[in-house]
Each structure stands twice: as structure tokens, then as C-alpha cells.
Amino acid sequence: MNPRRALTALACTGLAAPTLIGLAASAVFPSTAGAATHRGTTSVERRDLVERENVDGTLGYGTATDLASPRAGILTRVPTAGTVIERGQSVFDVDALPVPLLYGDVPLYRDLALGVSDGADVQQLEENLVALGYGDALTVDQHFDGATAAALRAWQVDLGVERTGALTRSGAVISAGPLRIAEVKARKGASVGPGQPVVSTTGTTRSVTVRLEVARQALAIVGAAARVVLPDGHDVGGHIVDVGTVATRDNNGGAAKISVTVALDNDADAGRYSDAPVQVRLTKDTADGVLAVPVRALLALSEGGYAVETVRNGVRKLVAVELGAFADGYVEISGRVQPGTKVVVPS
């Protein structure tokens, strides 16, 4: 590696450049350093080096979506922001009647009752009834029969609504999973009608959104690992789950950017942070199974090139090395060194 380029790489790691010594560069040198104080040793090891690049991101629950009332009436109960609504629970109440949440991806586009034609929406309803504990006598299929009606009536009794054995289009709201209330948009006591937003919601799992310049989009590959540095400096794991394909410019102009979404490997790792600025460390390059030493073990030669100070049977020597990848405080080296070779590292 070119010495100027190597020194630049060292600077990018945030570490000091290696000590400069005035010795001729050859394969092996007798050591003239002597027994310096505060100097320990470490072993040359074979390891993977992952070079990362830091980008800015925002940790949150993603873009909020408005949820409208499915029927007209007076809002008699609204949730507070931050509340998580799960299957079967009421999102809000209209005219003192709950508007429950059911899971699925088929909207309630028709009333479901005995005599309705078979369909995926019937199966979705039956799957929800089973999940809620009302499916002992229920066969989950696309046919609405007497068992479906009976299970629905049993749920309606516990829900506190009219026991009809039918589910109208305004009888529930559908979501792919649990909802988190991001904002309440209509106050208790307000009149609402179909299509009028009552709350805005998000998913319940946090992720990181990155606005990445198009020129750097090679850093973002779906499935690739990433590290997320929280505001307190704690480093947690994540992986890229979505890379946008449409480039846009931010409100203040600048370079065109794409949106990249990073999911946390464990949501609990992020503590209580929400809508917080974070740093995301994206993988730039990898070097698998290379010989590496801590960057601090390098000695820069005044006439160019680098060396490490080896220790064997109490004898110290300077051994010239070629540099490769830098990552996480380590540097790839090659030359007359082997795995397990002891090298001096200032402490």
C-alpha cells in the first residue's frame, strides 16, 4: 500500500499515525528501539476485517398513517399517543361502541354473514376468531357457516356489542399487525364520519431511516449487517431491510438521496429512544481471514513503508510489512509474519 494512502486510512480510523523511525527498509532489521516503557505485546491473528462508513439516521417507528373512523357518530373514547393496540382490542369507541382491531391484509369491503359468498375475507375473519380463542368448533376456510356465526356471536358478547353473528364493513378495522398510536387527531366528544382520521398509527417495532446520497448507494444492500450507534454511544446490531429506488432531494436541496431502512436485530437494545438521531455504520468493504494486528503496532519508516516489532525468545526485530484493509482498530498485514507471531504494541 502507498504510504500516503495508508496514513490517510489511519487518520480515517480516528487513531494516531504510527511512530516514525529512520531505518532502511528491508525484510528484517535488528531492533534499536530498546526496552521502552508502557509497551506490551499481542499476537498476529487471522480475522475478518469489516470496513464501515458512518452515515446519519433517525431511529423511530417509521412513517405514521392516518386511521379513519369506519362509521359516523360521537367519539366516546380515544387512546393516548404511544398506546399499543393488539388484535381484538378497541382502537377507539364511537357512540360507546368499540371499534376493534383485526389482523390481516384484506380490507372489510363487504358485510360478512350467513349466505355471503366464499372469499379470503371470510378466512381472515375465521383466523382472527381462532386467534382470539373462539374457534373450538370452527374450521378455518373461506366459507361462512353456522360455526363461523356462532364464534362471531361469542366474541360479540365479550366485546359488548350487539350479538348478530355478522360483521359489517364498519364493525372493525384491519391491520397487518399491532398498531402504535402516534398521534390523536380527533378529541373525545367530536363528531366523526366514515373516512375522517381519528388517529395516526405506526408499527410497534422501531427501525432506522437513512437518507443516503445516491453516489454512496453501493453501501446499502438488502440483508447486509449494519451497526447503529445510539445517542448515548451504545452500539447495537441491525440489518438493512429496504433500499429505496426513487431518488429525491431534501427540502434544503443538495444531492439526490434514497431512503434506506435498517431494522434492529433486537428492538429492546434501543431502550426508550424514539425519534432520535443516530449514526449508522454501513459495510464498505470486507477482508476475510486475513492476518491482522492492532494499528498501534505499526511503525512507519521515514523512507517509506511500514514495520512491526516482533518478539521471539526475548529478541526483538523489526519486520517489514505490507498493509491492506483497515477496520475497527486493526490493519491487515502481509510479509514475514505468521499467525501467533508476537508483536510489540504501545499500551
N, C-alpha and C positions, 0 to 999 in steps of 0.2 A: 504494500500500500504506500502511496505517496505520503511523505512525512507531513506535508502541509495539510493534506486531506485528513490524515489521522489525527492531527492536533485539532482540526475543526470538529471531528467526530467526538473527541474528548470534551471539547467545550460544550457540545450539544448535550452531553450526559450530565452537565452541571458539576463535573469533577475537575479538580485541578490538573493541569498538564503534568506529565511525568517529569521526574528530575532529569536535568540536562547534564550529561557528563562528556568530557572531552577525551574519548578514546577512539582509536581507529576501529572501523567496523570490520570484523572477520567472524568466522564461525564461533570461536571460543576465545575468551580473554581471561587472564589471571585477574582476580579481583583486587582492586586497590582501595575499595571502599572502607575496609576495616570493620570493626565491630561497633556499628552505630547504635545509639541508644534508641529505645522505643521501636524496635524492629522485630517483627515476628516472622513466621513462615507459614505458608499454605501449600497445598499440593496442586499441581496441574491436574485438572479434571476434564472428563469428557461430558459435555452437557449440551442441551439445546439452548440457543440464544434467540430471543424474540425481540426484534427491534420495533419499538412502538412510537407513534406520533400522537401528541396531545391535541385534542380539539375541544371546544366549548359545547356544553349541552345543558339541557334543562330536565331535571327529574320531576316527574309528575304523573298524573293519571291519564294523560292524553287529552285529545280534543273532546270537549263536552258536547252532547247532543240534546236538543230540546225534546221533552216528552210531553205530549199534549193530553188533555182530558179526552177520554173516549165518549163522554156523554155530557149533556148540559145539566147544570144545577149549581148549587152553592158549595163551595169548598168548606167542609166542616173539620177537616184535619189535613195538615201539611207537615212533611218531615222537616227536620233541620239539616242544614248543609253538613256533609260528612257522614250522614247516616247510610248504612249499607242495607239494601233491601234484597232479600233472598226469595226463592221460589215459595209461592203460597202466601207471602206477606203482602199487606196492602201498601201500595206506593203512596196513595193519598185517598181521602174519603170525599165523596160527592153526595150531598143530601144524606149524610150519616151512613152511607153505604160504602164498603171498601172497594177499591179498585186493585185487585190482586195481581201479582206478577207471576207469569208462567214462562217457562224456558222453551225456546225453540227458534226456528227461523222462518216459519210460515205465519204470515200476519193473519189476524182474525178478520177475514174478508166476508164471512157469512155466519149466520146463526147455526149452531150445531145442536141437533136434537134428533129424536127418533124420526126416521124417514129421510134424513139427509143422505145424499149420495156418498159413496165411499171416497176417501181422499186422505192425503198426507196430513191435513189439519186435524182430522179425526184421530189418526195415530199419535200425533203430537199431544193432543189433549189426554189420550189414554196413558201415554208415557208420563205425563205430569201427575195424573191421578195415582199411578202406581208409586211414583217417587214420593208423593205426599202421604202414602200409607193407606190409600183407598182402593187398592187393586187386587184384593184377595181373590175375588171371583171374576176378575177381568182378564180377558185375552187381548193383548195389545196387537191390534191390526188396524186396518183402515176402515173398518165397519163400525158404525154407531148402532149398538144393540141395547137390549134391556140391561145388561150388566154395566154398560157404559153409563146409562142413565142413572142406575142405582148408585154407582160410585160417585157420580157427579152430585146427586142429591145428598149423599152423606157428607161430602165436602162442603156443600152449601149450608147445611145445618151448622157445622162447626164455624163456618165463615160468618154466619149471622145474616145471610141474605135469603131471599125467597127460595123455597125448596121446589124448583121447577124441573130439575133433571135435564135442563138445557143450558147452553152457554151462548149468550148473544154476543154480537160483534162489540158491544160496549161493556161486556162483562169482565174484561181483563185486559192487561197489556202484555205484550210478548217481547222477550229479550233473549239474547243468546246465553246469558248467564246473570249472575248477581249484578246489581246496579249500585253505584255510589252516587249520592245526591251531591252535585257540585254547586248548585245554586237554586234557591227557591224563587220562582218568577211570579207567583201569584199568592197573595196573602189569604189567610184564613178568613172566610166570610165573603170572599169575592165571588161574583158570578162567572162561571166558565162555560164554554161551549165546545163542541167537538172541534178539534184542531187547534185549540188555544193552549199555548205552552203553560204548564204548571210548574215544572221543574226542569233543570238541565242535569244530565247524568253522564257519568263515565263508567268505565270498567273499574274493578276493585284492585287490580294489580298495577303497580307503578312501573313505568318504563322511562327511558331517557330519549329525548328527541334532540337530534343534532342537525344543524343546518350546515351542510358540508359543501364547500366550494366544488364546482364541477371538475376543476383541474385536479382535485385530490380524490375523486370518486373511486380510484383504484384501491383506496384504503378500506372501502366498505364492501364486504362480500357477505351475503346472507349465510348465516351459520358460523361465521368466524367469531372467535372469542374476543372479548374486549374487557378492559378494566375500567371501573367507574370510581373516580376519586370524589368522595363526599365533601361537603363544606368543612367538616372537622378534620379532613386529611385522611380519613379511613378509606382504605382501598378495598372494593368489593368486586366480585366476578359478574360478568354478563356476557351476552352474545347478541349478534346482530340478527334481527328477525325481519326487518323490512328495509329496502332501499328504494327510494322514490325514483321515478323515471321522468318526471316533469321538472325541469329547472325553472326556478323563479328568482326574482330579486327581492330582497328585503325592502321594507318601506323607505329606508335611508339609501337605497340604491346599492352600489357596489357590485361585486362579482355575482354571477348567476350561481345558485345553490340548489342542492337537492336535499330532501328530508330523509334522515336515516333514523331508524328506531332500534334502540338497544334494550333488550329485556334483561332484568336482573336474574341471576341464577337462583337467588333466594330473596324474596321480597322483604323478609324480616331483617336482612342485613342493612337495609337503608334506614332503620329506626323510624323516627317520626317525621322525617323530611318530606316535604311536598312543595311543589313549585319552587324548587331550589336549584341554583346554578351549580353545575358540577363540571369536572373535567373527565373526558373520555379518552382512554388510551387505546387507539386502534393499531392493529398489527400492520407494520410497514414491510417487514422482511423477516425471514426466519433462517437460521442456520442450524441444522440438525446434527447432533452427535459430534460436535467439534471440540478440539482442545481449547481450554479457556482458563484464564487467570483473572483475578481482580485487576481493574485498570490501574490501581495504585501500585501494582507490582512492576509496571513498565518503567524503563529508563530510556530517555531519549538521548541519542548520540548527537553531539554537536555537529558532526559532519553528515548527519542524516541517518535514518534508520533507528531501530529500537532493540533493546535487550532486556532480559530478565536476569536477576542474580540468583543462581542456583546454589543449593547447599547439599553436599554429599559427603558423609563421613567427616563432617567438620570443615571441609574445604569449600570455599565459595568461589564461584566463577561467574563471569558474565557471558551469557549465551545470546547470540543474535537471533531475533525472531522476526517473522513477517506477521503483519496484523490483518485481521479480517473483520468480521462483524462486531459491533458494539451493542450491548444491551444489559440493562439492569445492573450496571456497575462492573460488568465483565467484558472481556475482549477476547476474541478468537485469535490464537497464535499458532504458528507453524514454524518448524525449524528443528534443531537438535534437542528436542524435549519430548518426553513421553508421559503418559498418564501416570500420576503418582510422583513425578519429579517435584522436589521441594524447592520453592522459590521464596525469596525474601519479600515481605510486604510491610511497609511502614505502618505502625499502629497509631 
